Amino acid sequence: MNIAKIAVNRPTLVVVVFTVLIFLGMASYTTLNYELMPNFSSPVFTIATVYPGASPAEVENSVTKKLEDAITSVENLDNIRSFSQEGVSIIVVTLKFSADADAAMQDAQRRISAAKSLLPIGVLDPMVTKLTISDLPVMNIGATSALPSTEFFDLLKYRIQPNLARLEGVGEISIIGGNEREIRVNLDAKKLEAYHLSALQILQAIQSSNLDFPTGKIKNSESQMVIRLSAKFKTVGDIENVIVSLGENGSKVKLKDIAEVLDTEKETTMLARVNGKNSVGLSIKRKSGANTVEVCHLINKELAKLENTYKSDNLKFEVPFDSSVFTEKAASSVMHDLMYAVILVALVMLVFLHGLRNAFIVMIAIPISLVVSFLGMYLLGYTLNIMTMVAMSLVIGILVDDAIVVLENIYRHMEMGKDRVQATLDGRSEISYTAVSITLVDVVVFLPLGLSKSIISPMIGPFALVIVITTLLSLLVAFTVVPLLTSRLARLQHLSNEMLSGRFFLWFEKQVDSFASLLHTILLKAFRHNLITLMIVSALFVGTIALIPTGFVGSEVMGMGDAGEFMIQVELPKDATLKETNLKTLEVEHLLFTKPEVKSVFTTVGSASSGMLTGGTQSNAYKAEINVKLVDKEFRDIPAQIYANRIKNELNRKITGIKVRTVFLNPFLGGTDDSPLQVIVKSSNPDSLIKYGKIIRQLIEKTPGANDITSSLEDAGNEIVVDINKEKMADLGLSLATVGPVMSTAFSGNTDTKFKDGSYEYDIDVVYDEFNRRSMKDVSNLEFINAAGQPVKLSQFANIFYGTGSSKLERYDRISCISVQGQALGRASGDVGDDIKKQIAAITFPPDVSISYDSDMKFQDDAFGSLGFALLTAIFFVYLIMVALYESYLYPFVVLFSIPLAIIGAIFALALTKTNLSIFTIMGMIMLVGLVAKNAILVVDFTNHLKKNGYRTTHALLMATRIRLRPVLMTTLSMIIGLMPIALASGAASEWKNGIGWVLIGGLTSSMFLTLIIVPIVYSLADRAKSKFQSWFARFKTS
């Protein structure tokens, strides 16, 4: 007994099954998280190692290279990229996409642990972190209060931060700026010299005087009690009175005799402001897998409670950045698109099916399939994001395809005089293979895409599998619910002119008949001039393909869209102080506040962020970053990217002494999208590296569309070099184990010792007084005490001079490199990147110089390559499905001719709408493979059916085209009209879905017209060739 017969004979079973499925779908929907993009963990992890006070060159030689050597044998490595900066080493390890990232990280961790003994003393433990999209902050907050600055910092650190951290889903919370309390011990160099003491001796004296010792216990027959020796500092006076030495006459030298002990604030290294108001910033990340929207809502509620709790301290919070706002806008926009699509498809069904009854039978497939698909999303661990919701919007037209084909055939049998039940069973049975095949065509197109492993798999996997799930559900509905309803509700419509609706439907049917007649006439002429027709269509296909290399259609990995947000990065000369940077940043802010398009501004002075794959956030006194939030795009005349470029040019023109760049957030790679164009010059020869680094930069600067070109070569700054003569140092009774800590303590400070005040703990910073660390002379006069107790100056065993050194040293695959980075403006980044690659390919490099590409210039080739393979795979699987359907290798080949016909309209639509070729639009083209093949299947399948009944090929093709025109028009127009809300959308994140909408509309439109002409011609030619071959083969066998 087939499934349709069960549905007709046992309707309650069908009702119960779908009621359960709908209930589970609705329950699953309530548990799904809202996100902007799908959750994913890329095959990338970072190794961050802190080496306090070390120069970039020392970090590279002592830390970076040794860690690179340790991890180089980790399996499935794609590349290793490292950044050595002052006091920190960052290694970015990219794995192959087939790799198990967790296993690779564990292997790397083991190898790093084994190599720790090779690292210098003072290097902190390396931190291995996996790169995920949850590494991006979901909220930035500015906090202000009437409390003194140090008390306010304590409030944030010990009260506010823990309160927020306990909220469900809240991850890391970073405090930006603020004045943290510390006990500073300012050492006087002259007094140290007078008492023959070194900074290291002072540090050791302080540390040994600030200890608690468990010294045992006393006990008797009745009780016992622990004895604890308490020698921790209780007051600042205790620190001042630490005895650091005994004089020759037995006099005591106390800390206060050679240093100033201050209860003060830490030296400010970072400042934060919200809309020009001095604040302490809080940057909040979510835990992996947490719901961004829910986390942000919980944080906002908690902030309101905290403001009320600390009302007496006038605690106030401002939230300049809340990622849930854009996420909710984007989700709401897609939901509106989905609703509009459902309504428009319903209207199309109403017009074609002449009544609410028939439209209801078809439209029932949409809500059932969509609701039950939430169950599949829940089981696969997906979230409600742009990709999954756009997939649901796009699939609206597909969901009614099976129902249309089944219903149309059932009504054809009813017109033969059969009753509803018999017509339902016969009509569904006759069309079953066709219905299954047109559904499987969609499935085989998207299933490989959803299961593939590539750079874009995290993006397209959920998109593809949601379409697969909903499409299969629509087939189930078409084979169960639709027969159930038609066997009880189906009724032939008899139109009359008496009612307005009847007159409209008759007029519409007349238009369809007129179109069918026109098509019949065109097809007859095309049969007579088949070669000319094929040549015209071929020329049309070649012409539209040529729009891509000629620049009418650009290419990019993924457009950033217009989220109404960008970052301004301000850079001063390398020797600028935080104060100077702050003054210039204030000038930038004042100019921004005069702009009506600017909604809010969040400023961080003392750091700037870069892409997660290029080193992450960097702390530098000469840099600042301003996060600018614009008004919604409907209230602006220009896109955010163009506006940001105008602001950048204005700032560079009006404010002297600074370099300004504008960058955007990249939702796919994480961090800021500061380098879609990135060329890496590698060489072990420093001279060659510098020479070709400059050549490549000049080349990129001259490339049309390249903007904001920077090079890591320009990161050089002045520094004081201390070149130690180790032999002299040894002769003077010193070693690096003594010299290094003394220099580090004197000029960088040491905060290993803590001062406890109540339940809070503060750093004791032992450092030279500010007036003792102002010039190179202070470095030369730094005094050490050797093993014999004799004073030795640094100048006695070291050559001290001014030099230049890069503030950041880069390596790529363990070879020194220079990265040249830039943005694209006015042209698609893919086109600019292709031009750069062509120019670089024309350069002859010496053997010791090589070139690599990163960011979009690398990912575009990978992404387009994997999508191109997916397109070919889809075509191949569609062919196999049809081979199984027709039991022929020839006629499926005929159906494939509908695919280039769709490509014509798709590319032409991109050119007309000035949309770039991207992963979204290519996914639309892959989707077209399944959609347009269905129209050809309907024609070819019915032609074969008519030929079996005795019709000649040409007559059968003409009849099949005319009879199948109606379902072709219904399915295609329902798709096209259902896609209009997506193509015309202008809300949040609309740029990411407009392109795929226009590709599908253009492809379906051209295919709808051309398939009904070209496929019959190709079928006729193939049939003739088949007949000739068969006759020749028959003669060959008999001869």
PEDAJO-V485816 format. One line per field, one symbol per residue. phi: phi as a letter, one per 20 degrees, with the letter a starting at -180 (. if undefined). psi: psi as a letter, one per 40 degrees, with the letter a starting at -180 (. if undefined). A space follows every 50 residues. Layout:
phi = ???
psi = ???
This chain:
phi = .effffffecffffffgfffffffffffgfefeecfcffbdffccdcdce cgnefgfffffecgfffgffefeffmfebccccddfnbdcddddeffefe ffffffffffffffeffeeffoffffddceecfffefebdcddcaefggf fffffffdcfgfffffffnfdfcdedmndefbdddefeffffffelcdff ffffffffeccdcfdobdbcfdbbbfdcedcffdcfffffefeeadffen fedegffcbddcecdfffdbccbclnegbdecddddffnfegffffffff fffffffffdffelfcccdfccffffffffffffffgfffffffffffff ffemrffffffffffffffffffffffffemedecgffffgfffegfffe gfffffffffffffffofffffffffffffegffffffffgffffeffff efcbfdggeegggfffffffffffffffecffggfffddfbfedebefdf ffffffffffffffffffffffffffffcffffffffffffffffffffe nfcecbfaffmcembbddddcdgfefeffffffffffffffffeeffeeb ccdcdoabecgfecomfdebfecbcceddefgffdcecfgfffffffgff fffedencddccccfdfeenmeeebfdbddedaeegffffgfffffffff fefgnfbleccffeefbfbeddeeefffgffenccffefggfffffddnc dfeddecmedccfdeebfggfebdbfffffegdcdefenefcegffcbed bebcbfebddcclmcgbcddcaddbncffffffffffffffeeeefgedc cccclffeffffffffffffffffffffffgffffelbeeffffffffff fffgffffffffeldefbffffffffffgffffffffgffffffffffeo ffgffffffffffeffffffffffffffeggffefcefmfffdggfffgf fffffffgefffdffgffgffffffffffffffffffef
psi = hidddddddgdddddddddddddddddddeehihidiihihifhiihhhh gheiidddddddddddddddedehifhdihhihhiheihhhhhhiieeih ddddddddddddddedeeiihehihhhhhhhieeeihehhihhiieiidd dddddddedddddddeihehbhhhhhaihhiihhhhhhddddddefiidd dddddddeegihhheaiiiaediihihhhheihdidddddehheihidee ihhidedeihhhgaiihheiiiihfehhihihhhiiiheihddddddddd dddddddddfddefhihigdhhdddddddddddddddddddddddddddd ddefidddddddeddddddddddddddddefiihadddddddddedddde ddddddddddddddeeeiidddddddddddeddddddddddddedddddd eihadedddeddddddddddddddddddecddddddedehhhhhiiedid ddddddddddddddddddddddddddddfddddddddddddddddeddde edhiiidhieagefhihhhhhiideiidddddddddddddddeehdehdi hhhhheiiiaidefeahhhhdeiihhhhhiiideeidiiddddddddddd ddddhieihhihiihhedeiaigegdhhhhhhiehddddddddddddddd dehhehifhiiedeeiiiihhhhhhddddddefiidddddddddddedih fdiihhhbeihiihhhiiideefdidddddehiihadeeihhidedeihh iiaiiiehhiihffhiihhhiiihheiidddddddddddddehhiidehi hiiibddddddddddddddddddddddddddddddefieddddddeeddd ddddddddddddefhihaddddddddddddddddddddddddddddddee iidddddddddddeddddddddddddddeddddeieaheddeeddddddd dddddddddddeddddddddddddddddddddddddde.
